[in-house]
Amino acid sequence: MKSFSFQTTRSVLAEVGATAKIGEILAARGCRKVAFITDKMILSLGLADAALDGLKDAGLDVWVFSDVEPDPPEAMILDAVEKARSENVDGVVSVGGGSSLDTAKLIAMLLNSDQPIGEMYGVNLVKGERLPLVLAPTTAGTGSEVTPIAIVTTGTNEKKGVVAPQLLPDWAILDAELTVGLPAPVTAATGIDAMVHAIEAYTSKRLKNVVSDCLAKQALELLGANIRKACFTPEDRDARGQMLLGSMLAGMAFTNAPVAAVHALAYPLGGHFHVPHGLSNALVLPYVLEYNMPDARAMYAELAPIVFPELADQPASDQADGLVEGFLKLGPELGMQSKLSEVGVSHNNLPKLAEDAMKQERLLINNPREMTYDAAHAIYAKAL
C-alpha cells in the first residue's frame, strides 16, 4: 500500500441553525471572552446574530472585529491582532466567507505566539499553538473551515500562504441558514471554487491518496447535483446544505492533496484586479484543464461524468474533453462572467499576471503537467 498522511478539522457540526450552539462549544472549552471575526456585510444581513446571541447566552463576553476585507491584507490582520490582544480574548470565532475564516485562523495563532507573521509564510513554519477556534462558513466554496491554510495579501499585492496544522480549527460549523441569502453569482462562483478544489486534489501530482480521492469524488457528486438548484432556488435549504457539505469534503481533500495551477493563475487576478477568488478560479479553470490534458486525461475522464452525468455514455477520451466543455458552459449558465476582459484585464496585463503566477511555486509543484511562463501567458490569453 502506498504510504500517505491525512489531517483534518477535529470536529464537524452540520445542522440547520447550528451557529447558535457555538457559545456552548466555547464555554465548554473554558473560554470567557472571544474575538468574533466577520465583515460588515455579514453583520448587516443578520447572519451573525444567531452566533452572537448564542455566545452571550452561554455567558461569554464578545469583542467583534468586522473590518475584514476581501483578500485579507497583512496590515489589516496585524491591526486586528493588536486590538484583540488589548481585549484579552481567549478564543476566536468566525462567521463569514473565506477571507474572514482565514483572518480568524491567523488571529488565533498570532495572539498565542510571539512569532512574526513574516516567518509563518510557507509550509509548516508556524511555531506554538493557537487559541480555541470555531469557524462557520457563509459560502459553500473555500472549504476554509477544514483547511490548515490562510492566504494573505502582502503590501505588494502578492498573495502568500501560511500552511500549518495549527490553523485547523477545533470545530467546523455547517449551517445552511447562513447561505440561504447568498446571491446567485456568488453561489455559482464559490460552488465552482469548491469543484476546483476537488478536481485539483484528485489530480495532484505529489500527495494524491486514496482518502483524498474518495472525498474529492463525493464532493464533486454533491456539488454537481446541487449547484443549479442552489443558484436558481436559493431558499432550498437541502441544496444549500449539500453544497456546504460538498465544499467541506473538497476542503478536506485538497488539504491533503494540494491544489495546483488553477489556483496559481487565479491568485494574481485577485491580487491585482480584486476579482473574488471563486470567480478567478472559474475564469481560468477550463483553460488549465485543457493545458493539463496530456498528463491528466484519464483522471479527467473519471471525474467528468460525476460532475456532468450526461457524459456517462461517452467514450473516455470524449468524457475528458466534455469536462472542459462543461465548465465553459456552466459559468454563463449560472450567470457568471466568463472572460478576463469582463473583469478589467487587458493584453497589457498578461506578462505581469504570468510572472506572478510563476511565483506560486508551492502550488505549481502539484500540477499534473509542468507549468511554464509561456504556458501561463497563453492560458491567460485564451481566457481573455
LOKE-736972 format. One line per field, with one value per residue (C-alpha): residue number from 1; x, y, z; chain. Coordinates in steps of 0.001 Angstrom, whole numbers, plus 500000, padded with zeros to 6 digits. Example, Ala and Ser with C-alpha at 12.3 -4.5 7.8 and 13.67 -1.06 7.14 Angstrom:
% residues 2
resi = c(1|2)
east = c(512300|513670)
north = c(495500|498940)
up = c(507800|507140)
chain = c(A|A)
% end
This chain:
% residues 384
resi = c(1|2|3|4|5|6|7|8|9|10|11|12|13|14|15|16|17|18|19|20|21|22|23|24|25|26|27|28|29|30|31|32|33|34|35|36|37|38|39|40|41|42|43|44|45|46|47|48|49|50|51|52|53|54|55|56|57|58|59|60|61|62|63|64|65|66|67|68|69|70|71|72|73|74|75|76|77|78|79|80|81|82|83|84|85|86|87|88|89|90|91|92|93|94|95|96|97|98|99|100|101|102|103|104|105|106|107|108|109|110|111|112|113|114|115|116|117|118|119|120|121|122|123|124|125|126|127|128|129|130|131|132|133|134|135|136|137|138|139|140|141|142|143|144|145|146|147|148|149|150|151|152|153|154|155|156|157|158|159|160|161|162|163|164|165|166|167|168|169|170|171|172|173|174|175|176|177|178|179|180|181|182|183|184|185|186|187|188|189|190|191|192|193|194|195|196|197|198|199|200|201|202|203|204|205|206|207|208|209|210|211|212|213|214|215|216|217|218|219|220|221|222|223|224|225|226|227|228|229|230|231|232|233|234|235|236|237|238|239|240|241|242|243|244|245|246|247|248|249|250|251|252|253|254|255|256|257|258|259|260|261|262|263|264|265|266|267|268|269|270|271|272|273|274|275|276|277|278|279|280|281|282|283|284|285|286|287|288|289|290|291|292|293|294|295|296|297|298|299|300|301|302|303|304|305|306|307|308|309|310|311|312|313|314|315|316|317|318|319|320|321|322|323|324|325|326|327|328|329|330|331|332|333|334|335|336|337|338|339|340|341|342|343|344|345|346|347|348|349|350|351|352|353|354|355|356|357|358|359|360|361|362|363|364|365|366|367|368|369|370|371|372|373|374|375|376|377|378|379|380|381|382|383|384)
east = c(500000|501241|502056|500308|499242|495881|494820|491559|489453|488829|485030|482213|478643|476303|472836|470418|470713|473954|475645|473508|475496|478935|478654|478095|481089|483488|482135|482890|486470|486709|486651|485436|485867|486079|487054|484275|485751|483488|482763|480280|478037|477584|476622|474198|472470|471947|473875|475967|473006|472401|476052|476385|473215|474405|477751|476087|473541|476472|477857|480739|481914|482365|484666|483623|486057|484052|486672|487695|488448|488450|491860|492883|495772|498563|498217|494535|495319|498044|495734|493081|495632|496784|493205|492246|495289|494250|490817|492375|490376|490925|489098|488254|485068|484420|481161|481868|483445|486916|488583|487032|487851|491460|491797|490418|492899|495837|494453|494007|497591|499263|497502|499130|502607|505495|506398|506111|503683|506506|508148|504937|504613|505284|504614|504926|506818|504370|505570|503445|499704|496716|493729|490479|488922|485460|484675|481274|481337|478689|479639|479919|483227|486502|486425|488489|486720|488631|491935|495204|495732|495381|496013|497282|497779|501082|501914|502941|499546|501227|499373|501249|500067|500508|500132|500370|498274|497825|495420|492906|490029|488548|485083|483677|480021|477954|474705|472642|470767|473925|473952|470253|470567|473712|473217|473242|476525|478312|476712|477897|481447|482023|480484|482833|485690|484839|484734|488213|489442|488124|489441|492903|493060|492145|494868|497509|500919|502553|500173|497081|495909|493012|491249|491542|490350|487185|486478|487086|484705|481968|482404|482002|478896|477256|478341|477432|473994|473109|474804|471981|469306|471248|471518|468017|466004|468016|465597|466222|467937|468650|470532|472339|473305|474537|476688|478204|478922|480475|482627|483816|484683|486600|488418|489397|490620|492835|494203|495935|496364|497136|495738|497786|497880|494266|494843|498312|496857|493829|495753|497249|493752|492676|495844|495864|492218|490441|488464|486743|488687|485935|485378|489147|489294|486265|487704|490913|489670|488691|491946|494132|492200|492848|496558|496830|495076|498227|499059|495626|493221|492463|491762|489592|487626|486962|485646|483685|480528|480414|480114|478181|476181|475167|478744|478421|477686|480536|483922|486534|488503|485365|484455|487695|487092|483498|484733|486356|483292|481039|482851|482970|479171|478423|479622|477496|474541|474753|475032|478772|481270|483239|486113|489041|488243|484948|486817|489187|492111|493759|496554|498954|498395|499199|503016|502687|499959|502047|505116|503209|501600|505052|505872|503272|505790|504108|501075|502723|504702|501354|500200|499979|501787|504746|503666|505900|505736|504849|502094|500651|500705|498936|496260|495536|495361|492789|490755|490792)
north = c(500000|503478|505431|508734|511010|512698|515594|517459|519506|517767|518128|518996|520021|520037|521203|523961|526613|525158|528553|529121|526357|527977|529589|526233|524785|527515|527723|524013|524828|527284|530436|533652|536310|535623|537586|537424|537881|538823|541596|544441|542839|539697|541841|543989|540928|539485|536316|536690|537224|533598|533022|536289|535578|532057|533304|535783|533202|530945|533689|534735|538278|539091|541516|541987|542734|543421|545152|542060|542891|540549|539010|539913|542376|541666|545129|544503|541189|542715|545578|543086|541108|544242|545211|541670|541407|544560|542967|539891|537420|533704|532238|533094|532626|533495|533566|534641|533885|532567|535910|536109|532488|532868|536052|534313|531453|533830|535948|532823|531851|535236|536021|532989|533370|535812|534610|537373|536696|537104|533978|531960|532238|528861|525276|524042|527092|528043|527562|527073|526575|528797|529841|527801|528361|527771|528546|528804|529499|531668|530479|526956|527284|527868|524893|527113|525675|522412|523597|524486|527327|531107|533291|536832|539752|541443|545093|544338|542805|539404|536585|534415|531393|530204|526430|524617|522068|524571|526507|523646|524768|522837|522889|523476|524546|523872|525829|526040|529058|531117|530591|530978|534663|534276|535885|533506|534823|534319|530908|529945|531252|529719|526446|526214|527146|524071|521966|523234|522136|518635|518385|519631|517355|514349|515173|516484|515320|514869|513888|512373|509450|507060|509122|512431|510701|509427|512850|514639|512396|512628|516394|516661|514498|516729|519979|518979|517761|520848|523944|524765|524271|526414|529202|529081|528108|529902|529053|525308|524552|520966|522072|524725|522142|519724|522489|523227|519543|519233|522289|520885|517483|519209|521232|518063|516601|519495|519970|516644|516575|520223|522393|523413|525615|526782|528431|529640|531512|532715|534394|537221|538085|538644|540472|542933|543201|542241|539565|537336|534123|531785|533782|533928|530142|529768|532117|530134|526613|525371|526548|524973|521714|521905|522536|519631|517183|515361|514304|514178|512958|509629|511285|513963|511217|509621|512884|514198|512050|512754|516496|516216|512939|513421|512437|508959|507213|508895|507240|508045|510359|512333|512486|514275|516839|517104|518211|521251|521997|521534|524163|526564|526434|526147|529590|531513|529211|530281|533963|534358|536443|534153|536262|538038|541110|541376|541918|544554|542500|543526|542076|544517|542869|539323|539399|540590|538057|535209|536419|536469|533080|531537|532728|530307|527508|525726|525235|524651|521657|519860|520378|517180|518945|521261|524887|527428|531203|530860|528375|530617|533588|531525|530381|533953|534947|532219|533267|536918)
up = c(500000|499135|502296|502997|505844|506364|508595|509032|511452|514769|514879|512467|513252|510224|511207|510224|512936|514306|514741|517826|519541|519139|522553|524238|522424|523508|527036|527363|526384|529292|527190|528821|526125|522399|519316|516724|513242|510344|507854|507858|505245|507335|510331|508329|506871|510344|509523|512683|515007|515991|516808|518752|520731|521467|522732|525072|526259|527171|529388|527138|526516|522835|521038|517415|514599|511420|509281|507313|503686|500686|500021|503594|503702|506143|507719|508486|510159|512313|513299|514385|516400|518234|519100|520132|522381|524218|524763|526444|524377|524964|521963|518355|516303|512681|510774|507213|503879|503240|503942|507415|508200|507058|509100|512182|511843|511856|514680|516809|516041|516398|519690|521264|519750|519573|516081|513438|510615|508097|509498|509059|505279|503726|504741|508328|509579|512349|515928|519021|519390|518732|520851|520658|517231|515719|512063|510357|506591|504947|501458|500075|498319|500094|502455|504750|507782|507308|505844|507606|505149|505350|502309|502899|500516|501231|500620|497039|496082|496090|497814|500290|502212|505759|505761|509103|511034|513883|511638|511564|513824|516722|515147|511660|511761|508614|508906|505709|507097|506635|502860|502012|501152|499078|495628|492661|491153|494484|494959|491479|491842|495262|494139|491160|493502|495568|492397|491518|494947|494335|490774|491678|494724|492565|490043|492480|491353|494753|497542|495930|498076|498482|501174|499329|496135|497855|499347|496043|494103|496742|496829|493056|493125|495741|494122|490579|491635|493668|492251|489837|492497|494947|492343|490877|494004|496697|499530|499038|502341|501395|498269|500306|502915|500267|498760|502187|502681|499215|499849|503163|501662|498864|501516|503344|500064|498979|502475|501970|498184|497434|494665|491680|488576|488566|491919|490956|487983|489947|492767|490654|489419|492998|493942|491027|489991|493218|491406|494001|494463|493284|490114|489479|489608|487363|484733|484232|485037|481534|480004|482689|482274|478548|479117|481579|479268|478018|481580|483236|480546|482252|485599|483996|482252|485642|487085|484093|484443|488188|487519|484249|484286|480649|479729|481262|477946|476058|475338|477995|475720|474905|478593|479418|476673|477875|481286|479661|477547|480548|482576|479620|479576|483307|484342|481819|482538|486172|485271|485876|483945|481647|480253|481881|479794|481686|484970|483630|482329|479048|476892|478511|481891|480793|481251|484858|485614|484199|486083|489370|488717|488369|491902|493285|493483|496412|494133|490771|492024|492433|488856|486766|483904|484388|484119|482378|481998|478313|479112|481831|479462|476786|479264|480306|476637|475913|478943|477840)
chain = c(A|A|A|A|A|A|A|A|A|A|A|A|A|A|A|A|A|A|A|A|A|A|A|A|A|A|A|A|A|A|A|A|A|A|A|A|A|A|A|A|A|A|A|A|A|A|A|A|A|A|A|A|A|A|A|A|A|A|A|A|A|A|A|A|A|A|A|A|A|A|A|A|A|A|A|A|A|A|A|A|A|A|A|A|A|A|A|A|A|A|A|A|A|A|A|A|A|A|A|A|A|A|A|A|A|A|A|A|A|A|A|A|A|A|A|A|A|A|A|A|A|A|A|A|A|A|A|A|A|A|A|A|A|A|A|A|A|A|A|A|A|A|A|A|A|A|A|A|A|A|A|A|A|A|A|A|A|A|A|A|A|A|A|A|A|A|A|A|A|A|A|A|A|A|A|A|A|A|A|A|A|A|A|A|A|A|A|A|A|A|A|A|A|A|A|A|A|A|A|A|A|A|A|A|A|A|A|A|A|A|A|A|A|A|A|A|A|A|A|A|A|A|A|A|A|A|A|A|A|A|A|A|A|A|A|A|A|A|A|A|A|A|A|A|A|A|A|A|A|A|A|A|A|A|A|A|A|A|A|A|A|A|A|A|A|A|A|A|A|A|A|A|A|A|A|A|A|A|A|A|A|A|A|A|A|A|A|A|A|A|A|A|A|A|A|A|A|A|A|A|A|A|A|A|A|A|A|A|A|A|A|A|A|A|A|A|A|A|A|A|A|A|A|A|A|A|A|A|A|A|A|A|A|A|A|A|A|A|A|A|A|A|A|A|A|A|A|A|A|A|A|A|A|A|A|A|A|A|A|A|A|A|A|A|A|A|A|A|A|A|A|A|A|A|A|A|A|A|A|A|A|A|A|A)
% end
